[in-house]
Amino acid sequence: MSLTIPPVELLQDGLEKVPEAARFLCLSRSKVYQLMDRGELPYVQLGRSRRIPRRALVQLAASHLVTARQN
């Protein structure tokens, strides 16, 4: 995912733990880790823990939003 939000703004809504992010995206925890490892989902490393900016979750979901069927 290419970041369209500056890093400081990306963090302004807070951070989510991986299980919370997985629930928000309706994905498994392992899929969320895959997205982070592939660079598709930015995260903050705090010691051994990863935290995901809430805005990054919204941006990821919005980037995959389908609004009309293509024929």
DSSP file (Angstrom, degrees, kcal/mol; ACC not computed):
  #  RESIDUE AA STRUCTURE BP1 BP2  ACC     N-H-->O    O-->H-N    N-H-->O    O-->H-N    TCO  KAPPA ALPHA  PHI   PSI    X-CA   Y-CA   Z-CA
    1    1 A M              0   0    0      0, 0.0     2,-0.5     0, 0.0    59,-0.1   0.000 360.0 360.0 360.0 131.0    0.0    0.0    0.0
    2    2 A S        -     0   0    0      1,-0.0     2,-0.4     2,-0.0    38,-0.0  -0.755 360.0-120.1 -86.6 131.1    1.4    3.4   -0.9
    3    3 A L        +     0   0    0     -2,-0.5    -1,-0.0     1,-0.2    53,-0.0  -0.552  35.3 171.5 -73.9 124.3    0.9    5.8    2.0
    4    4 A T        +     0   0    0     -2,-0.4    -1,-0.2     2,-0.1    -2,-0.0   0.466  64.8  73.7-105.1  -6.7   -1.2    8.8    1.1
    5    5 A I  S    S-     0   0    0      2,-0.0     5,-0.1     3,-0.0    -1,-0.0  -0.919  92.0-112.7-107.8 129.3   -1.3   10.0    4.7
    6    6 A P     >  -     0   0    0      0, 0.0     4,-2.3     0, 0.0     3,-0.4  -0.280  32.6-111.5 -57.3 146.4    1.8   11.6    6.2
    7    7 A P  H  > S+     0   0    0      0, 0.0     4,-1.1     0, 0.0    -2,-0.0   0.838 115.2  51.1 -51.6 -41.8    3.3    9.4    9.0
    8    8 A V  H  4 S+     0   0    0      1,-0.2     4,-0.5     2,-0.2     3,-0.5   0.920 113.1  45.3 -65.6 -42.0    2.4   11.8   11.8
    9    9 A E  H >4 S+     0   0    0     -3,-0.4     3,-1.0     1,-0.2     4,-0.4   0.854 105.1  62.8 -67.4 -33.6   -1.2   12.1   10.7
   10   10 A L  H 3< S+     0   0    0     -4,-2.3    45,-0.7     1,-0.2     3,-0.4   0.821 107.1  44.5 -58.9 -32.0   -1.4    8.3   10.2
   11   11 A L  T >< S+     0   0    0     -4,-1.1     3,-1.8    -3,-0.5    -1,-0.2   0.543  86.6  92.0 -90.9  -8.6   -0.8    7.9   14.0
   12   12 A Q  T <  S+     0   0    0     -3,-1.0    -1,-0.2    -4,-0.5    -2,-0.1   0.753  84.0  52.0 -65.1 -25.6   -3.2   10.6   15.2
   13   13 A D  T 3  S-     0   0    0     -4,-0.4    -1,-0.3    -3,-0.4     2,-0.1   0.429 115.1-112.7 -90.3   2.2   -6.1    8.3   15.7
   14   14 A G    <   -     0   0    0     -3,-1.8    40,-2.0     2,-0.0    41,-0.3  -0.368  31.7 -71.3  99.2-178.0   -4.1    5.8   17.8
   15   15 A L  E     -A   53   0A   0     38,-0.2     2,-0.3    -2,-0.1    28,-0.0  -0.865  31.4-150.1-122.2 150.8   -2.8    2.3   17.4
   16   16 A E  E     -A   52   0A   0     36,-2.6    36,-2.8    -2,-0.3     2,-0.1  -0.909  19.8-119.8-118.4 147.6   -4.5   -1.1   17.3
   17   17 A K  E  >  -A   51   0A   0     -2,-0.3     4,-2.4    34,-0.2     3,-0.2  -0.427  38.3-102.6 -75.2 161.5   -3.2   -4.5   18.4
   18   18 A V  H  > S+     0   0    0     32,-0.5     4,-2.7     1,-0.2     5,-0.2   0.899 120.6  51.6 -57.4 -45.9   -3.0   -7.2   15.7
   19   19 A P  H  > S+     0   0    0      0, 0.0     4,-2.1     0, 0.0    -1,-0.2   0.893 111.1  48.8 -60.7 -36.6   -6.1   -9.1   17.0
   20   20 A E  H  > S+     0   0    0     -3,-0.2     4,-2.3     2,-0.2    -2,-0.2   0.909 111.8  49.1 -66.4 -41.6   -8.1   -5.8   16.9
   21   21 A A  H  X S+     0   0    0     -4,-2.4     4,-2.4     2,-0.2    -1,-0.2   0.899 109.4  52.6 -63.6 -40.8   -6.9   -5.0   13.4
   22   22 A A  H  X>S+     0   0    0     -4,-2.7     5,-2.4     1,-0.2     4,-0.9   0.908 109.8  48.3 -62.4 -42.2   -7.8   -8.5   12.3
   23   23 A R  H ><5S+     0   0    0     -4,-2.1     3,-0.5     3,-0.2    -2,-0.2   0.920 110.8  51.1 -63.5 -43.3  -11.4   -8.1   13.6
   24   24 A F  H 3<5S+     0   0    0     -4,-2.3    -2,-0.2     1,-0.2    -1,-0.2   0.912 117.8  37.8 -60.3 -43.4  -11.7   -4.7   11.9
   25   25 A L  H 3<5S-     0   0    0     -4,-2.4    -1,-0.2    -5,-0.1    -2,-0.2   0.512 107.0-125.2 -86.1  -5.3  -10.6   -6.1    8.6
   26   26 A C  T <<5S+     0   0    0     -4,-0.9     2,-0.3    -3,-0.5    -3,-0.2   0.917  70.7 123.3  57.2  45.6  -12.5   -9.4    9.1
   27   27 A L      < -     0   0    0     -5,-2.4    -1,-0.2    -6,-0.2    -2,-0.1  -0.815  67.5 -95.7-126.2 166.7   -9.2  -11.3    8.4
   28   28 A S     >  -     0   0    0     -2,-0.3     4,-1.7     1,-0.1     5,-0.1  -0.416  34.4-113.9 -77.0 160.9   -7.2  -13.8   10.4
   29   29 A R  H  > S+     0   0    0      1,-0.2     4,-2.3     2,-0.2     5,-0.2   0.900 118.0  55.1 -60.6 -40.3   -4.3  -12.7   12.6
   30   30 A S  H  > S+     0   0    0      1,-0.2     4,-2.1     2,-0.2    -1,-0.2   0.869 105.3  52.1 -64.4 -35.1   -1.8  -14.5   10.3
   31   31 A K  H  > S+     0   0    0      2,-0.2     4,-2.4     1,-0.2    -1,-0.2   0.885 108.0  51.7 -67.0 -37.6   -3.2  -12.6    7.2
   32   32 A V  H  X S+     0   0    0     -4,-1.7     4,-2.1     2,-0.2    -2,-0.2   0.919 109.6  49.5 -64.1 -43.3   -2.6   -9.3    9.1
   33   33 A Y  H  X S+     0   0    0     -4,-2.3     4,-2.8     1,-0.2    -2,-0.2   0.895 109.6  52.4 -61.9 -38.9    1.0  -10.3    9.8
   34   34 A Q  H  X S+     0   0    0     -4,-2.1     4,-2.2     2,-0.2     6,-0.2   0.923 108.0  50.6 -61.6 -44.2    1.4  -11.3    6.1
   35   35 A L  H  <>S+     0   0    0     -4,-2.4     5,-2.2     1,-0.2     6,-1.3   0.899 113.3  46.0 -60.8 -40.9    0.1   -7.8    5.0
   36   36 A M  H ><5S+     0   0    0     -4,-2.1     3,-1.2     4,-0.2    -2,-0.2   0.927 112.1  50.0 -67.2 -44.5    2.6   -6.2    7.4
   37   37 A D  H 3<5S+     0   0    0     -4,-2.8    -2,-0.2     1,-0.3    -1,-0.2   0.820 110.2  50.7 -65.9 -30.7    5.5   -8.4    6.3
   38   38 A R  T 3<5S-     0   0    0     -4,-2.2    -1,-0.3    -5,-0.2    -2,-0.2   0.507 116.3-114.8 -83.2  -4.6    4.7   -7.6    2.6
   39   39 A G  T < 5S+     0   0    0     -3,-1.2    -3,-0.2    -4,-0.4    -2,-0.1   0.622  86.3 116.3  82.3  12.7    4.7   -3.9    3.3
   40   40 A E  S   <S+     0   0    0     -5,-2.2    -4,-0.2    -6,-0.2    -5,-0.1   0.652  76.4  41.2 -86.6 -17.0    1.0   -3.5    2.5
   41   41 A L  S    S-     0   0    0     -6,-1.3    -1,-0.2    -7,-0.1    -2,-0.2  -0.952  83.1-139.5-134.1 112.5    0.1   -2.5    6.0
   42   42 A P        +     0   0    0      0, 0.0     2,-0.3     0, 0.0    14,-0.1  -0.335  27.2 176.9 -70.1 153.3    2.3   -0.1    8.0
   43   43 A Y        -     0   0    0      9,-0.2     2,-0.5    -7,-0.1     9,-0.2  -0.961  29.9-119.2-150.5 165.9    2.9   -0.7   11.6
   44   44 A V  E     -B   51   0A   0      7,-3.5     7,-2.5    -2,-0.3     2,-0.7  -0.937  23.4-142.8-109.4 130.8    4.8    0.5   14.6
   45   45 A Q  E     +B   50   0A   0     -2,-0.5     2,-0.6     5,-0.2     5,-0.2  -0.861  20.5 177.8 -96.8 117.6    7.3   -1.8   16.3
   46   46 A L  E >   -B   49   0A   0      3,-3.1     3,-2.1    -2,-0.7     2,-0.4  -0.888  66.9 -56.8-119.9  96.7    7.3   -1.4   20.1
   47   47 A G  T 3  S-     0   0    0     -2,-0.6     0, 0.0     1,-0.3     0, 0.0  -0.577 119.6 -23.6  66.2-123.1    9.8   -3.9   21.5
   48   48 A R  T 3  S+     0   0    0     -2,-0.4     2,-0.3    -3,-0.1    -1,-0.3   0.457 123.1  94.5 -95.7  -2.5    8.5   -7.3   20.2
   49   49 A S  E <   - B   0  46A   0     -3,-2.1    -3,-3.1   -32,-0.0     2,-0.4  -0.638  61.6-149.2 -93.7 146.8    4.9   -6.0   19.7
   50   50 A R  E     - B   0  45A   0     -2,-0.3   -32,-0.5    -5,-0.2     2,-0.4  -0.936  10.9-170.3-112.5 138.0    3.5   -4.5   16.6
   51   51 A R  E     -AB  17  44A   0     -7,-2.5    -7,-3.5    -2,-0.4   -34,-0.2  -0.983  10.8-147.3-127.0 140.6    0.8   -1.9   16.6
   52   52 A I  E     -A   16   0A   0    -36,-2.8   -36,-2.6    -2,-0.4    -9,-0.2  -0.913  21.2-117.0-112.7 128.1   -1.1   -0.8   13.5
   53   53 A P  E >>  -A   15   0A   0      0, 0.0     4,-1.4     0, 0.0     3,-0.6  -0.401  18.8-134.2 -61.4 134.4   -2.4    2.8   13.0
   54   54 A R  H 3> S+     0   0    0    -40,-2.0     4,-2.0     1,-0.2     3,-0.3   0.891 106.5  55.7 -56.1 -41.4   -6.2    2.9   12.9
   55   55 A R  H 3> S+     0   0    0    -45,-0.7     4,-2.6   -41,-0.3    -1,-0.2   0.838 102.3  56.3 -63.1 -31.7   -6.0    5.2    9.8
   56   56 A A  H <> S+     0   0    0     -3,-0.6     4,-2.4   -46,-0.3    -1,-0.2   0.873 106.2  50.8 -66.9 -36.0   -3.9    2.6    8.0
   57   57 A L  H  X S+     0   0    0     -4,-1.4     4,-2.3    -3,-0.3    -2,-0.2   0.924 112.3  45.6 -65.5 -44.6   -6.6    0.1    8.5
   58   58 A V  H  X S+     0   0    0     -4,-2.0     4,-2.7     1,-0.2    -2,-0.2   0.916 113.4  50.0 -64.1 -43.0   -9.2    2.4    7.1
   59   59 A Q  H  X S+     0   0    0     -4,-2.6     4,-2.1     2,-0.2    -2,-0.2   0.897 110.2  50.2 -64.4 -40.5   -7.0    3.3    4.2
   60   60 A L  H  X S+     0   0    0     -4,-2.4     4,-0.7     2,-0.2    -1,-0.2   0.940 113.1  45.6 -62.9 -46.9   -6.3   -0.3    3.4
   61   61 A A  H >< S+     0   0    0     -4,-2.3     3,-1.0     1,-0.2    -2,-0.2   0.918 113.1  50.5 -62.6 -43.2  -10.0   -1.2    3.5
   62   62 A A  H >< S+     0   0    0     -4,-2.7     3,-1.3     1,-0.2    -1,-0.2   0.842 103.1  59.8 -64.5 -33.0  -10.9    1.9    1.4
   63   63 A S  H 3< S+     0   0    0     -4,-2.1    -1,-0.2     1,-0.3    -2,-0.2   0.686 110.0  42.9 -70.8 -15.8   -8.2    1.0   -1.2
   64   64 A H  T << S+     0   0    0     -3,-1.0    -1,-0.3    -4,-0.7     2,-0.3   0.225  84.3 131.4-109.7  12.2  -10.0   -2.3   -1.8
   65   65 A L    <   -     0   0    0     -3,-1.3     2,-0.6    -4,-0.1    -3,-0.1  -0.481  44.4-154.4 -70.0 128.9  -13.5   -0.8   -1.9
   66   66 A V        +     0   0    0     -2,-0.3     3,-0.1     1,-0.1    -2,-0.1  -0.930  20.3 169.7-105.6 120.2  -15.6   -1.9   -4.8
   67   67 A T        +     0   0    0     -2,-0.6     2,-0.3     1,-0.3    -1,-0.1   0.668  65.8  18.7-104.9 -20.9  -18.3    0.6   -5.7
   68   68 A A  S    S-     0   0    0      2,-0.0    -1,-0.3     0, 0.0     2,-0.3  -0.995  79.0-110.8-149.6 144.3  -19.6   -0.8   -9.0
   69   69 A R        -     0   0    0     -2,-0.3     2,-0.5    -3,-0.1    -3,-0.0  -0.571  28.4-141.6 -75.6 135.4  -19.3   -4.1  -10.8
   70   70 A Q              0   0    0     -2,-0.3    -1,-0.0     1,-0.1    -2,-0.0  -0.844 360.0 360.0 -96.8 133.9  -17.2   -4.1  -13.9
   71   71 A N              0   0    0     -2,-0.5    -1,-0.1     0, 0.0    -2,-0.0   0.417 360.0 360.0 -95.2 360.0  -18.4   -6.1  -16.8
